[in-house]
Amino acid sequence: MPIPDLTPFGVLPTGCYDCTLAEIQARYTTNQHRQELWTSFQQFLHWINNQPRPANCLIDGGFTSDKAAPKDIDVVFDLSGCNDGDRNHWFIVFMSQRNQIYIDYRVDFWVYYPGAGNDLRAFFEYVKPEEALVRGMQPQDRKGLLRVVL
């Protein structure tokens, strides 16, 4: 299924959409700023090459909206299918390197795994109240996510 068109509010429709990195690039690198963000994200993916691979990642935030100049790319590694060692690895990376990842790659990096407390997959469907107001959305409205197999 292709990435759906944005809603009239400029966000993905509610849901989780499987896609490829090439599809995301084709859809969302529409100007120089977005191309630079994508290049940084590609560098982030290169950085993780020698580390355990999560089953997939979720991509969200302003990058998947109609914002001309999003500040970053929100990424959640879904560690559901990972063994304990790999989950621990990514939890340590999250705790110790999250800020540096943001500085180096402009990636707002998170991890999700069952039993971790908060389900970040659901959290990233949430629209900040100030953004909902600007977009003409209702407080209970949600937005969609993109899921990529790594």
C-alpha positions in Angstrom: 0.0 0.0 0.0 1.5 3.4 -0.9 1.9 6.2 1.6 -1.5 7.9 1.7 -2.1 11.5 0.9 -2.0 13.9 3.8 -5.3 14.9 5.3 -6.7 18.4 4.7 -4.9 19.3 8.0 -1.5 18.4 6.5 -0.8 15.2 8.5 -1.0 11.5 7.7 -4.3 9.9 8.2 -4.6 7.9 11.4 -2.9 4.5 11.1 0.5 2.9 10.6 1.6 2.6 7.0 4.2 0.1 5.8 6.6 1.6 3.3 10.2 1.7 2.1 12.9 4.3 2.7 12.8 5.0 -1.1 9.1 5.8 -0.9 9.6 8.1 2.1 12.4 9.9 0.2 10.3 10.3 -2.9 7.4 11.6 -1.0 9.0 13.9 1.6 12.3 15.3 0.2 10.5 18.1 -1.7 12.9 21.0 -1.0 16.5 21.5 0.0 15.8 21.7 3.7 14.0 18.3 3.6 16.7 16.8 1.4 19.3 17.9 4.0 17.3 16.3 6.8 17.1 13.1 4.8 20.8 13.1 4.1 21.4 13.4 7.9 18.9 10.5 8.5 20.8 8.4 5.9 24.0 9.1 7.9 22.2 7.9 11.0 21.2 4.7 9.3 24.8 4.2 8.2 26.0 4.8 11.8 23.7 1.9 13.0 25.0 -0.5 10.3 27.3 -2.3 12.7 24.8 -2.5 15.5 21.9 -5.0 16.1 19.0 -4.3 13.7 15.6 -3.7 15.2 12.8 -5.2 13.2 11.5 -1.9 12.1 11.3 1.8 12.8 8.5 4.3 12.9 9.0 7.7 11.3 6.9 10.6 12.3 6.7 14.2 13.2 6.9 17.3 11.1 8.9 15.5 8.4 5.8 13.4 7.6 3.6 16.5 7.5 3.2 19.5 5.2 5.7 21.6 7.1 8.2 23.1 4.6 11.0 23.2 7.1 10.6 20.5 9.8 13.3 20.7 12.5 14.1 17.0 12.6 13.0 13.5 11.8 11.3 11.6 14.6 12.3 7.9 14.8 11.1 5.1 17.1 12.9 1.8 16.9 10.4 -1.0 17.6 12.3 -3.6 19.5 9.4 -6.0 19.9 11.2 -8.8 18.0 14.6 -8.3 19.4 16.3 -10.6 21.9 17.2 -9.3 25.4 20.8 -8.4 24.4 19.8 -6.3 21.4 17.0 -4.6 23.4 19.5 -3.7 26.1 21.9 -2.4 23.5 19.3 0.0 22.1 18.1 1.0 25.5 21.6 2.0 26.5 22.1 3.9 23.2 18.9 5.7 23.9 19.8 6.6 27.4 23.4 7.6 26.7 23.5 8.9 23.2 20.1 10.3 22.4 21.1 13.9 22.7 24.3 13.3 20.6 22.2 11.5 17.9 20.0 14.6 17.7 23.0 16.9 17.3 24.8 14.7 14.8 21.9 13.5 12.7 18.9 15.7 13.5 17.0 12.6 14.4 14.8 12.6 17.5 15.5 9.0 18.5 13.3 6.8 20.7 13.0 3.1 21.4 9.8 1.0 22.1 9.6 -2.5 23.5 6.8 -4.3 25.2 6.8 -3.8 29.0 8.7 -0.5 28.8 5.9 1.4 30.3 4.8 4.0 27.7 3.8 2.8 24.2 5.7 5.4 22.1 3.9 4.1 19.0 0.6 5.5 20.4 2.4 8.6 21.8 3.6 9.6 18.3 0.0 9.5 17.0 -0.7 12.4 19.4 -0.9 15.9 18.0 0.4 18.7 20.3 -2.5 21.0 21.3 -0.8 24.1 19.9 -0.2 22.3 16.6 -3.8 21.0 16.5 -5.1 24.5 17.0 -2.9 25.9 14.2 -4.0 23.1 11.9 -7.7 23.4 12.7 -7.7 19.9 14.3 -9.7 18.7 17.3 -7.7 17.8 20.5 -8.7 14.1 20.1 -7.5 13.9 16.5 -4.6 11.7 15.8 -2.1 11.4 13.0 -0.5 8.5 11.2 2.9 6.9 11.3 5.2 5.3 8.7 6.7 1.9 9.4 9.9 0.8 7.7 11.5 -2.6 7.9 15.2 -2.1 8.5 
